[in-house]
Structure formats: C-alpha cells, structure tokens
Amino acid sequence: MLISSLALAGCGGGADDGDAGTGGPRIDAGAPSESCGSVRLTTYETAGEGGWCEYPTNLPMLPAFVREGFHAAIAEPWNGSSYRGDPGEACGECWEIDSVTDTRVVMITNLCPIEGNPLCAGAHFHLDVAPAVSSALRAGFLDEGQARRVPCPVSGSVHLYVNDENVTYMRVAFVNHRVPIRTAEFRGIGDGVMEPNEWTPLRRSAGGWEVIGDGRQVDRGGQGVQFRITSAQGEVLVSETIVPGHPERRSTWDLGVQFEDRMPPMGGSCDFVPPGDVYVDGWGGIDQVRWLIDPWGEAEGGFFGETMNGCDSGSCVEVARFAPSSGFHLRYGQAFSRDTFSRIEARVRTRSGAARIGVAPSHEGTRCLRQVFDVGPEWSEVSIDLAGCDQPTLSAITMDSEGSPTFALLIDDVRYVR
C-alpha cells in the first residue's frame, strides 16, 4: 500500500487548437531561467506531428532532436517563456533537462493548460514531455529534475510556416529560432506597394501569429510581404525575403536571418540530485513528488504518518503498530546510484519501553547492509555507511521489527547524506 504525503493529480496532454491558454491575466511564477533550477516532469501522448504552437515537429529545417520527438508542453503559467513575455512566447524555446539518468535538450512545441490539469496550474515549474524524452531521461512519470533555458542548437535561418491565409489575412508560426520571439511586424514589399505601408504588428493568437490586413491586402499591392522580428533579448532582425501575399497553406519560407544568444546560460550543465532529506519536519521533495511511507504487515493496520505528539521539535513520523513481521519503506519515486550518497542517518525512539529494529538502504524491497539497533523512549541516532552496499541503485530506507512485541515507533531527521 503506497500512501503519498500529497494527493496526486493527473496532467493531460497539450492544449487543443484555438485560443486555449491565452485567456485571463498573465501569470508570473518562479522558474529556472539561465541558471539551473527544479522542474517537475510528466509525460503526455503526442497526437500527430503538430501542437499548440501550430507547426509540425517534423519540419526539415528543425534540429534533428526535435524531429526525433524531443519536445515538450510547458505549463500555462510559464507560457510567456523564461523571459516572461506574453502568452505564446515560450513556443520554440529550448530547455536542457537533467534527470538521475541523462541530460537532454527539448524544444517547447505544446501547452499544458491550467484547465483540467492541476499539475500545470503553477504550484511548481512543470514540463509535460513527449515519450521520447521520458524514455531517454527515465523520468517523466511524475518526477523531479533540473532544467535551464538554453539557446536552441539550430542551424540555418528562422523560417515562416503558413497555417492559413487569404488576401487580407495570414495565420503563421515562426520556427527554428535560436531564442524566443517577442514581437513580429509586417509590411508590403516590391513594386506597386501603396501607402501607408508602415510596419504593422502581428497579433499573437494561441500559439500562432496573425497577419491582419485590416481590410487591405496584406501585401498592400506589392509583390509580397516582408517581416521584422524582435527577440526576447531585444535583437531586431529585418528579413529581405519576399513572402507572397497569398502563399500556399503549410508552406515554409526561409527568412534568411537568425538571432544571436546575447544572454547565454550560466555555469555548467544541470546536475539533478534526488532530495537527501527523507523526512526533516516534513517529507523531502517538491510539490507532488516527495518521499513517502509504505508500511506492510501490522504496521499498515494502525496509524502511520506525520504527528506533532512526542516529537523533539516540529513534526515527526509515527508508526503506531510496529510488530514482528511488519515494517515500512520510506520510498522515493526515482532510483539513484548508490554512489550519490555516503550514508543514511535517522533519529528514532519508542513511545514507551525498549525494542529492536532493523534498518537498511534498499531498492524495490531488496536491502543491503541491514543493521539492528536498540531503541527506547529517548531519542537515539542510527547511521549506516553505504560504502559496503553491493546494490548499484537505491530508492528507499527500510525499517522492520527485530522480534519485539508491538510498539509505537517515532522517527525524525531521516536523511541520505552526501
């Protein structure tokens, strides 16, 4: 029986087409940016080659990793990119993600909307990754990792992808840009252009952009349309490419320009280490991804969980019916290398009387270095050096009764120590 310290809530896939995720005020919420920070990861099943950002992920100019499925949906509160722009600016931004297994770069091509997805509502920075990503990272099943924004490792130019059009309107997406796009503008170009022909802003609409002629042809009588784009870092680029005023749908146009990265990421690559604090006045971890208690035998039939009664200070954990042939695991959702930490330690006591308990690091029920400790009504410390453990991976601390009659056990300050 697994009991988490927080109830789990599912995260659905990306948003449907349309304006989902753009209504209401923009949400500014804490997240990693140029430096590494915590990210919560789930996985969604991709449907087709497109997404909320309104371009196929198999376009030939996109980096190979994107075409191979290394993309993600970003939770709606962070839909304005790491630069905190307007909703939709996150489209095309790249993130480096590190798990206990691997480090990969993904491109944002989709949205995890707040509506219907509590995990994407803003309690913690969240990415809903495609299956190829979760498979490579061995994470994405409600796990934690580390992430930072990185310039997309693109080659060639920014391209325009046409979703819809008529002579007075286009719906487009910009793809293959190194950093996010803050604003885009258009004007007519070539012989025959009629004044006024000022630069006119494109309007964001969900994950795409709208070129609105406002009753006039978008090429304003010229040979086509010219675009000017500004990055979230402030760089302004003017494309000399002439895009026809009536282009084919699903056509792509090389704009012949590319952004520089003027705000490179800081430090080395991200390095995720699982939380070593198993229980220290609260379960270690992040929102919805925490260490938890998993009792068996008679321990499962009584109270087990957090209490304020009898703790040294703050809260601690009580297992009220600790009996022979019973015990519990303190589990973490991701296995980690034995070499990640050097020892385990905890403070323990009984409610009354003397007893003996076995303590061991473990993984999926298999223990190593089990040691027996005498415990009594006063707090005492237990510690086990992991140097002699012969298991390559660990994910839990297991405690069981060493034949003592049923008693109540309190534990606190439980840690994997580096």
Secondary structure, DSSP 8 states (H G I E B T S, - for coil): --B-SS----------SSSTT-SS---------SS-EEEEEEE----SS--TTSS-TT-TTS-HHHHTT-EEEEEGGGTTTTTT-STTTTTT-EEEEE-SS-EEEEEEEEEE-STT-GGGSSSS-EEEE-HHHHHHHT--SSEEEEEEEE-----S--EEEEEEEETTEEEEEEES-SS-EEEEEEEEESTT--S----EE-EEETTEEEEE-TTS-TTTTSSEEEEEEEETTS-EEE----B-SS--TT-EEE-S-----SS---SS-------SEEESSSBSEETTEE-EEEEETHHHHS-EEEE-TT-SSS-EEEEEEE-TT-EEEEEEEEEEEGGG-SEEEEEEEESSS-EEEEEEEEETTEE-S-EEEEE-SS-EEEEEEGGG---SEEEEEEEEE-S--SEEEEEEEEEEE-
